[in-house]
């Protein structure tokens, strides 16, 4: 064999060896920085779908908090300080701290209908893979007061999402529908108890390099909590404590390269406590209710696809802070529109932000 041919072959082998070492090192960096939460890390990286484990749990976590917040806000609209408009409204009174009286409309309306649209985005740079995405949740429903202090209702919704992992040239999309019911019970003039139960059927599709695939998920979400209402002069303080939990199961599937993916089950949830400060005021037939709030969130989760102690890509467990603000406009005709937003993940590696518009009609 000519020396030149031998040398050229040697150089090709050396380049292949260096490439393999580089790919292995890159995968090792991802693993060292939390990449265990991806469903697969394989060589070459373009032959696997590393999105199905970490991101779908984060998606479910966001959807769970959005859905339960939507229902909680609606129950607050009917019972609380945004839609109610009456002679004994708390903004008409002044003085020392006292328990806010039941807020009763000038015309007692048993039924209410509502529609809430929320856009959510989040980022996590803790794993050095450029993980970010957004989703939209549209939820509507109808409710009836069985008594002045007991509200029951049903809801249905739709969500659409898209998330990207820049370092792996990957993305995941999904959409699904939800149905459920809820209960609001004013157990005392200044205390409200809420319960929500919902079911969501999701369809996901993922792509990374040459590999693509799709799979379905079945998700249950439940929440409960207590909300108070206390007046301080012309302000209202609403302390609250809430918890939600979700359970999702995804069936096994096979990607476009013929690799079988096992079924998966995970849980996620959040315990939240904090308070909202409200300053309602009226201008003729319109009631304006701006508010701001701060909450402490503790997130928890489990996953049969991850070994104990491994981190979760996206929204991790543990404590973080969250701020909210917005304003509601209500008329004596029972029609109200609210605009709001929140920013979460304060003090954590992830950041979550949400903006929403909600319309409520009492009849």
C-alpha positions in Angstrom: 0.0 0.0 0.0 1.4 3.4 -0.9 2.5 5.5 2.1 0.3 8.4 1.0 -2.8 6.1 0.9 -1.9 4.7 4.4 -1.5 8.2 5.7 -4.8 9.4 4.3 -6.6 6.4 5.8 -5.0 7.0 9.2 -6.1 10.6 9.1 -9.7 9.6 8.4 -9.7 7.1 11.3 -8.3 9.8 13.5 -11.0 12.3 12.5 -13.7 9.7 13.1 -12.3 8.9 16.5 -12.2 12.6 17.4 -15.8 13.1 16.3 -16.9 10.1 18.4 -15.1 11.5 21.4 -16.7 15.0 20.8 -20.2 13.5 20.6 -19.7 11.4 23.7 -18.3 14.5 25.5 -21.3 16.6 24.4 -23.7 14.0 25.7 -21.7 13.8 28.9 -22.1 17.6 29.4 -25.8 17.4 28.9 -26.0 14.5 31.4 -23.9 16.4 33.9 -26.1 19.4 33.7 -29.4 17.6 34.2 -30.0 16.1 30.8 -30.9 12.8 32.4 -34.5 14.1 32.3 -34.6 13.7 28.5 -36.2 10.4 27.4 -33.0 9.3 25.6 -29.4 10.4 25.2 -27.9 8.3 22.4 -25.2 8.4 19.8 -25.5 10.0 17.4 -27.8 12.6 19.0 -29.9 12.9 15.8 -31.2 9.3 16.1 -33.2 9.9 19.4 -36.1 11.8 20.7 -34.9 13.5 23.9 -38.0 15.5 24.4 -40.7 13.1 25.7 -39.7 12.8 29.3 -38.7 16.3 30.6 -40.9 18.5 28.5 -44.2 16.8 28.7 -44.1 16.9 32.4 -43.4 20.7 32.3 -46.2 21.1 29.8 -48.6 19.2 32.1 -47.4 21.3 35.1 -48.1 24.6 33.2 -51.5 23.3 32.0 -52.5 22.2 35.5 -51.7 25.5 37.0 -53.5 27.4 34.2 -56.6 25.3 34.3 -57.0 25.5 38.1 -56.2 29.2 38.1 -58.9 29.8 35.5 -61.6 28.1 37.5 -60.5 29.7 40.8 -60.7 33.1 39.2 -64.2 32.4 37.8 -65.4 31.3 41.3 -63.9 34.4 42.7 -65.7 36.5 40.0 -69.1 35.1 41.1 -68.6 35.2 44.8 -66.0 37.9 45.2 -64.9 41.4 44.5 -64.7 41.6 40.7 -68.2 41.0 39.3 -70.4 41.5 42.4 -71.9 45.0 42.4 -74.2 46.0 45.2 -75.1 48.5 47.9 -73.2 46.5 50.5 -70.1 46.1 48.4 -67.0 46.5 50.5 -65.6 49.4 48.5 -68.6 51.5 49.8 -67.5 51.1 53.4 -64.5 52.5 55.3 -63.1 52.2 58.8 -61.1 49.6 60.7 -60.2 46.1 59.7 -63.2 43.8 59.6 -64.5 40.7 57.9 -65.9 41.5 54.5 -69.6 40.9 54.2 -71.1 38.7 51.6 -71.1 40.7 48.3 -74.6 40.6 46.8 -75.6 41.9 43.4 -78.4 44.4 43.1 -80.2 41.7 41.2 -79.4 38.2 42.4 -78.4 36.1 39.4 -78.2 32.3 39.7 -76.4 31.6 36.4 -73.0 32.6 35.0 -71.1 31.9 31.8 -67.5 32.7 31.1 -64.6 32.3 28.7 -60.9 32.6 29.6 -58.0 32.8 27.2 -54.4 32.4 28.6 -51.1 32.5 26.9 -48.1 31.0 28.8 -44.4 30.9 28.1 -41.4 29.6 30.0 -37.7 29.1 29.8 -35.1 27.0 31.6 -31.4 27.7 31.0 -30.2 25.4 33.8 -29.4 22.5 31.4 -27.5 24.5 28.7 -29.8 23.3 25.9 -31.8 26.4 25.1 -35.2 25.0 26.3 -38.1 27.4 25.8 -41.7 27.3 24.6 -45.2 28.6 24.8 -48.8 27.4 24.9 -52.4 28.8 24.7 -55.3 27.5 26.9 -58.9 28.5 26.0 -61.4 27.4 28.6 -65.1 28.2 29.0 -68.0 27.0 31.1 -71.3 27.6 32.8 -72.2 27.7 36.5 -75.2 27.9 38.8 -75.7 29.1 42.3 -77.7 26.3 44.1 -77.9 28.7 47.1 -76.4 32.2 47.6 -73.3 30.4 49.1 -73.0 27.3 46.9 -71.8 27.4 43.3 -71.5 24.4 40.9 -70.3 24.4 37.3 -68.9 22.5 34.4 -66.2 23.5 31.9 -64.5 22.5 28.7 -61.3 23.7 27.2 -58.6 23.4 24.5 -54.8 23.8 24.7 -52.1 24.1 22.0 -48.4 24.1 22.7 -45.0 24.2 21.0 -41.5 23.8 22.7 -38.0 23.9 21.3 -34.6 22.6 22.4 -32.1 24.6 20.3 -29.0 22.6 21.2 -30.6 19.3 20.0 -32.4 20.8 17.0 -35.6 19.4 18.5 -39.2 20.5 19.0 -42.4 19.2 20.4 -46.0 20.1 19.6 -49.2 19.1 21.2 -52.9 19.8 21.5 -55.8 18.5 23.6 -59.2 19.0 25.0 -60.4 19.1 28.6 -63.7 18.6 30.5 -64.5 18.9 34.1 -66.5 20.3 37.0 -66.1 22.5 40.0 -67.6 23.6 43.3 -67.4 26.8 45.2 -68.7 27.0 48.7 -68.8 30.2 50.9 -68.4 28.4 54.2 -68.4 31.7 56.1 -69.0 35.4 55.1 -65.3 35.9 54.6 -64.1 32.4 53.6 -64.5 30.4 50.4 -63.7 26.8 49.7 -63.1 25.5 46.1 -62.8 22.1 44.5 -61.9 21.4 40.8 -61.7 18.1 38.9 -60.8 17.8 35.2 -59.7 15.4 32.5 -57.5 16.1 29.5 -56.7 14.0 26.4 -53.5 15.1 24.8 -51.8 14.3 21.5 -48.1 15.0 21.2 -45.6 15.0 18.3 -41.9 15.3 18.7 -38.9 15.6 16.3 -35.1 15.6 16.8 -32.9 15.4 13.8 -34.0 12.5 11.7 -36.3 11.0 14.3 -39.9 11.8 14.7 -42.8 10.3 16.6 -46.2 10.9 18.1 -48.0 9.6 21.2 -51.1 10.3 23.4 -51.5 11.2 27.0 -54.4 10.9 29.5 -54.3 13.5 32.3 -56.3 14.0 35.4 -56.0 17.2 37.5 -57.6 18.1 40.9 -57.3 21.1 43.1 -58.7 22.4 46.3 -58.1 25.5 48.4 -59.4 28.2 50.8 -59.6 31.9 50.1 -60.4 34.6 52.6 -61.6 38.2 52.1 -60.8 41.0 54.6 -61.3 44.8 54.3 -58.8 47.4 55.5 -60.4 50.8 54.9 -61.0 51.0 51.1 -58.7 47.9 50.4 -59.5 44.2 50.3 -56.9 41.6 51.3 -57.5 38.1 50.0 -55.2 35.5 51.6 -55.3 32.0 50.1 -53.9 28.5 50.3 -54.3 26.1 47.4 -52.9 22.8 46.2 -53.3 21.1 42.8 -52.0 17.7 41.6 -52.1 16.0 38.2 -51.6 12.5 37.0 -50.7 11.7 33.4 -50.1 8.4 31.6 -48.6 8.1 28.1 -48.9 4.8 26.1 -45.9 3.1 24.5 -45.0 4.1 20.9 -42.4 3.5 18.2 -40.5 6.4 16.6 -39.8 6.8 12.8 -36.4 5.0 13.2 -38.1 1.9 14.7 -37.1 2.5 18.3 -39.7 1.4 20.8 -40.5 3.9 23.5 -41.9 2.6 26.8 -45.1 3.8 28.3 -44.7 6.5 31.0 -46.5 7.7 34.1 -45.8 10.8 36.1 -47.4 13.1 38.7 -46.8 16.8 39.4 -48.4 19.5 41.6 -48.0 22.7 43.4 -48.8 24.0 46.9 -49.3 27.7 46.9 -49.9 30.3 49.6 -50.0 34.1 49.5 -52.3 37.1 49.3 -53.8 39.5 46.8 -54.4 43.2 47.5 -57.5 44.7 45.8 -58.6 48.3 45.5 -62.1 48.4 44.1 -63.8 51.7 43.1 -66.9 52.7 41.2 -67.5 55.2 38.5 -71.2 55.4 37.8 -72.4 52.1 36.5 -68.9 50.7 36.2 -66.9 49.0 38.9 -63.1 48.9 38.4 -61.0 46.5 40.4 -57.2 46.6 40.1 -55.2 44.0 42.1 -51.7 42.8 42.8 -50.6 39.7 44.6 -47.5 37.7 45.8 -47.4 33.9 46.4 -44.9 31.3 47.5 -45.1 28.0 45.4 -43.7 24.6 46.3 -43.7 22.2 43.4 -43.5 18.4 43.6 -43.4 15.6 41.1 -42.6 11.9 40.5 -41.8 10.0 37.3 -41.5 6.3 36.5 -39.1 7.2 33.6 -36.5 8.8 35.8 -34.3 7.3 38.5 -34.6 8.8 41.9 -32.8 12.0 42.4 -32.5 12.9 38.8 -33.5 16.5 37.8 -36.4 17.3 35.6 -35.8 19.5 32.5 -38.2 22.4 32.5 -40.0 23.2 35.7 -38.2 21.7 38.7 -39.4 20.8 42.2 -38.9 23.1 45.2 -39.8 26.6 46.3 -40.2 29.7 44.1 -42.0 33.0 44.2 -44.8 34.3 41.9 -46.3 37.8 41.4 -49.7 38.6 39.8 -51.5 41.8 38.8 -54.5 42.9 36.7 -57.7 44.8 36.6 -61.4 43.9 36.1 -64.2 46.0 34.8 -67.8 45.1 35.8 -71.2 46.7 35.0 -74.5 46.5 36.9 -75.9 44.5 34.0 -73.7 41.5 35.1 -71.1 41.7 32.4 -67.4 41.8 33.4 -64.1 41.7 31.6 -60.8 41.0 33.4 -57.2 41.4 32.1 -54.3 40.0 34.1 -50.9 38.4 34.2 -48.4 36.7 36.4 -44.7 35.9 36.6 -43.4 32.8 38.4 -40.2 31.0 39.0 -38.7 33.8 41.1 -35.7 32.4 42.8 -35.7 29.2 40.6 -33.8 28.2 37.5 -37.0 28.4 35.4 -39.3 31.3 34.6 -43.0 31.2 33.7 -45.1 34.1 32.6 -48.8 34.2 31.8 -51.2 36.7 30.3 -55.0 36.3 30.3 -58.3 37.8 29.2 -61.6 36.7 30.8 -65.2 37.6 30.1 -68.0 36.7 32.6 -71.7 37.2 32.3 -74.2 36.8 35.2 -77.8 36.1 34.3 
